[in-house]
Amino acid sequence: MVTDQTDGTDQNGQTDPQERDRQAVSDFVERFAAQLVEAGMTRMPARVFAAILSSDAGVMTSAELGEQLKVSPAAVSGAIRYLSQVNMVSREREPGSRRDRYRVHSNQWYEALANRDNVLKRWEGTFRDGVARLGANTPAGHRLAETLEFFEFMESELAGMMRRWREHRERVFGAS
């Protein structure tokens, strides 16, 4: 990459990752991680996810994550275990090495929401069973029935929304 010495960009206007302001990246990672924590994610997985998401390659090793976030390998390992379980990152081998790399895919948010569909279906089954056991005419049964209806509504809306997103993404970013 040929870099313009005045502003850190190459002839195509792309920022050289080596020239990027590390503090600006760190500030973004911590800000987004804090927002993920507010939404219910635990702190270390939130920081690890934000770091991988904000990396140019969308992939980082455990050592790179530890260095950037200034945390121990054990902290990274625990965060990766959680993020893998909830399908927010995938693990792959670094070519020519025994080291693992962790990847966030470009369609990450689509995948995360699509995977929530399975959770919604399980919850629906549980609420349906709860209504049957508690009785639809009881206050608790009525509350569970309303909750069930909400999740069934969300599931049906989510399917259409995801289809529209795929169409929109293809128009804006092309087929991938």
C-alpha positions as CSV (number, residue, x, y, z in Angstrom):
1,M,0.0,0.0,0.0
2,V,1.4,3.4,-1.0
3,T,0.5,5.9,1.7
4,D,0.1,9.6,1.4
5,Q,2.4,10.9,4.2
6,T,0.1,13.9,4.9
7,D,-3.1,12.2,5.9
8,G,-2.3,8.5,6.3
9,T,-4.4,7.4,3.2
10,D,-3.3,5.5,0.1
11,Q,-4.1,6.7,-3.5
12,N,-7.6,5.1,-3.2
13,G,-8.3,7.1,-0.1
14,Q,-8.2,4.1,2.2
15,T,-6.7,4.6,5.7
16,D,-3.6,2.6,6.4
17,P,-4.4,0.4,9.4
18,Q,-0.9,1.1,10.8
19,E,-1.6,4.9,10.6
20,R,-5.0,4.7,12.3
21,D,-5.3,6.5,15.6
22,R,-5.1,3.6,18.2
23,Q,-6.8,5.8,20.8
24,A,-9.7,6.4,18.4
25,V,-10.1,2.7,17.9
26,S,-9.9,2.0,21.6
27,D,-12.4,4.7,22.3
28,F,-14.9,3.2,19.8
29,V,-14.3,-0.3,21.2
30,E,-15.0,0.8,24.8
31,R,-18.0,2.9,23.8
32,F,-19.7,0.2,21.8
33,A,-18.8,-2.4,24.4
34,A,-20.4,-0.3,27.1
35,Q,-23.6,-0.1,25.0
36,L,-23.6,-3.9,24.6
37,V,-23.2,-4.2,28.4
38,E,-26.2,-1.9,28.8
39,A,-28.1,-4.2,26.5
40,G,-27.3,-7.2,28.7
41,M,-24.0,-8.7,27.5
42,T,-21.2,-9.2,30.0
43,R,-18.3,-6.8,29.8
44,M,-15.4,-8.9,28.5
45,P,-17.3,-10.6,25.6
46,A,-18.6,-7.2,24.7
47,R,-15.1,-5.7,24.5
48,V,-13.8,-8.7,22.5
49,F,-16.7,-8.6,20.1
50,A,-16.3,-4.8,19.6
51,A,-12.5,-5.2,19.0
52,I,-13.0,-7.9,16.4
53,L,-15.9,-6.1,14.7
54,S,-13.8,-2.9,14.4
55,S,-10.7,-4.6,13.0
56,D,-10.2,-4.2,9.3
57,A,-9.9,-7.9,8.7
58,G,-12.8,-8.8,10.9
59,V,-10.6,-11.4,12.4
60,M,-8.1,-11.4,15.3
61,T,-6.0,-13.9,17.3
62,S,-6.2,-14.3,21.0
63,A,-2.8,-12.7,21.3
64,E,-3.9,-9.7,19.3
65,L,-7.1,-9.3,21.3
66,G,-5.1,-9.5,24.6
67,E,-2.6,-6.9,23.4
68,Q,-5.3,-4.5,22.1
69,L,-7.6,-4.8,25.1
70,K,-4.7,-5.2,27.7
71,V,-6.3,-8.4,29.2
72,S,-5.1,-11.9,30.0
73,P,-5.3,-14.9,27.7
74,A,-7.8,-16.4,30.1
75,A,-10.1,-13.4,29.8
76,V,-10.0,-13.6,26.0
77,S,-10.6,-17.3,26.1
78,G,-13.7,-17.0,28.4
79,A,-15.1,-14.2,26.2
80,I,-14.5,-16.2,23.0
81,R,-16.2,-19.2,24.5
82,Y,-19.3,-17.2,25.2
83,L,-19.3,-15.4,21.8
84,S,-18.9,-18.7,20.1
85,Q,-21.8,-20.2,22.0
86,V,-24.1,-17.4,21.0
87,N,-22.9,-17.5,17.3
88,M,-21.4,-14.0,17.4
89,V,-17.9,-15.2,16.4
90,S,-16.5,-18.2,14.6
91,R,-13.2,-19.9,15.3
92,E,-10.9,-20.8,12.5
93,R,-7.3,-21.9,12.2
94,E,-4.7,-19.4,11.1
95,P,-3.2,-20.7,7.8
96,G,0.1,-22.4,8.4
97,S,-0.2,-22.2,12.2
98,R,-1.8,-24.0,15.1
99,R,-3.2,-20.7,16.4
100,D,-6.9,-20.0,16.3
101,R,-8.3,-16.8,14.8
102,Y,-11.8,-15.5,15.7
103,R,-13.9,-14.0,13.0
104,V,-17.0,-11.7,12.8
105,H,-18.7,-12.1,9.5
106,S,-20.1,-9.2,7.4
107,N,-23.6,-10.5,7.9
108,Q,-23.1,-10.8,11.6
109,W,-26.3,-8.9,12.7
110,Y,-28.4,-10.9,10.2
111,E,-27.0,-14.2,11.6
112,A,-27.5,-13.1,15.2
113,L,-31.1,-12.2,14.6
114,A,-31.8,-15.3,12.5
115,N,-30.4,-17.4,15.4
116,R,-32.8,-15.6,17.8
117,D,-35.6,-17.2,15.7
118,N,-34.8,-20.5,17.4
119,V,-34.9,-18.9,20.8
120,L,-38.3,-17.4,20.0
121,K,-39.7,-20.8,18.9
122,R,-38.5,-22.4,22.2
123,W,-40.0,-19.6,24.2
124,E,-43.3,-19.9,22.3
125,G,-43.4,-23.6,23.2
126,T,-42.8,-22.8,26.8
127,F,-45.4,-20.1,27.0
128,R,-47.9,-22.3,25.1
129,D,-47.3,-25.0,27.7
130,G,-47.6,-22.4,30.5
131,V,-51.0,-21.2,29.3
132,A,-52.2,-24.8,29.2
133,R,-51.0,-25.6,32.7
134,L,-52.0,-22.3,34.4
135,G,-55.3,-22.0,32.5
136,A,-56.0,-19.4,29.8
137,N,-58.8,-17.9,32.1
138,T,-56.5,-17.1,35.0
139,P,-54.6,-13.8,35.3
140,A,-51.3,-15.6,35.0
141,G,-52.5,-17.6,32.0
142,H,-53.8,-14.5,30.3
143,R,-50.4,-12.7,30.8
144,L,-48.6,-15.8,29.4
145,A,-51.0,-15.9,26.4
146,E,-50.4,-12.2,25.7
147,T,-46.6,-12.8,25.9
148,L,-47.0,-15.8,23.6
149,E,-48.9,-13.7,21.1
150,F,-46.2,-11.0,21.2
151,F,-43.5,-13.6,20.4
152,E,-45.5,-15.2,17.7
153,F,-46.1,-11.7,16.2
154,M,-42.3,-10.9,16.5
155,E,-41.4,-14.2,14.8
156,S,-43.7,-13.5,11.8
157,E,-42.5,-9.9,11.5
158,L,-38.9,-11.0,11.8
159,A,-39.1,-13.4,8.8
160,G,-40.4,-10.6,6.5
161,M,-37.9,-8.1,7.9
162,M,-35.0,-10.5,7.3
163,R,-36.1,-11.1,3.7
164,R,-36.3,-7.3,3.1
165,W,-32.9,-6.9,4.7
166,R,-31.3,-9.5,2.3
167,E,-32.9,-7.6,-0.7
168,H,-31.7,-4.2,0.6
169,R,-28.2,-5.5,1.4
170,E,-27.9,-6.9,-2.1
171,R,-29.0,-3.6,-3.6
172,V,-26.6,-1.5,-1.5
173,F,-23.6,-3.8,-1.2
174,G,-24.0,-6.3,-4.0
175,A,-24.2,-10.1,-3.7
176,S,-21.9,-11.6,-1.2
